[in-house]
Amino acid sequence: MKKNKNLLIKLILVVLSIYFIFPFYWLIMSTTKNVSQLFQKSLLPGNPSHFVENIKTVFTYEDGVFFKWLGNSFLYASLGAFIAIFIACLVGYAFRRYDFYGKKIIFIVILGFSMVPVYAIILPLFMLFKDLALINTRLAVLLPSFVNVFSVYLMISYWNQVPEEVFSAAQIDGANDILIFFKIGLPNVIPGFITLFLLHFVTTWNNFFLPLVVVNSRAKMPLILGITTITDSQGFPVYNLTLTASFFTILPLLILFISLQKYFKPQLYSTR
């Protein structure tokens, strides 16, 4: 009975693995095809393969605009994620170290705002940026990414895992708040910092709707939005080039996950 149960579990896991891997496999196969081969509904590589041709065309499209989109994505995702998580880290330290009026109420408010869908604030952001003359600027994409309420909530939980004795010992040695934060506290929450940085980086990298609303210039578009504008001379979508560009959109995220996976750790959420 136990053997049959284990076999069933393994079978379910295999089926789920195929289910999740199949879209990536289909994307890779699509990069080897031209437009006519794409509509043949074959799961095999293109014959003959157009992989190299597709890559060259994507990279040289409109004088290499692909690399501008790639640079924009790295700017938006890396700078946005770092500043957002650093701010969340400062907030977590303040909640961990200080008792102040309304602390629990503020924490509940933070928790409540973390439940608000991002799409619900796009229209207010657009109206605000329009009044500030920030529409079609990189700041319109960057500024919203500097604050991530859910990361604040998680970082408070990470800081609550640091023993009080660590801070007390540093205070006895005469360390001030800045020294305690950077030399004592921050090294203890580095796994959480990197984990949240990775999550926020991926979220910003894949953010399609906000740039679509606030950015008009193709030179300022992130990669995820720019590749949807790849067309031929008559303005029709070129699907094989879009899919090839999509592959290179995913590739940096795979490299980032593989290189930082040792820091990616789940955290038990707690408050004090």
Number of C-alpha atoms within 10 A of each C-alpha: 6 7 8 9 10 11 12 12 12 12 12 12 12 11 12 12 11 12 11 10 11 13 11 13 13 15 16 19 20 28 27 24 26 21 12 10 18 18 9 9 8 12 14 13 18 18 10 10 16 17 20 11 14 21 18 12 14 24 15 13 16 10 10 13 19 23 16 18 22 20 16 19 25 18 16 24 25 19 16 25 28 20 18 24 28 19 18 25 27 17 16 21 21 15 22 19 13 9 10 9 8 9 12 14 10 12 16 13 12 16 16 13 14 16 10 12 9 11 9 9 12 16 13 10 18 17 13 14 18 14 10 10 11 16 21 20 17 18 15 23 26 19 15 17 23 20 18 20 20 18 26 25 24 22 27 24 22 25 25 20 17 16 11 11 9 13 18 13 13 17 14 8 9 11 16 10 16 10 14 19 18 11 13 18 21 19 12 18 19 14 19 25 23 20 23 25 23 24 15 24 26 19 14 25 26 18 20 16 13 20 22 16 16 24 21 13 10 15 14 20 29 30 27 23 21 24 21 16 14 20 15 11 7 6 9 10 14 15 19 24 29 20 23 23 25 18 16 15 19 15 11 15 16 10 11 13 16 10 10 13 13 11 15 17 11 9 14 8 13 13 14 9
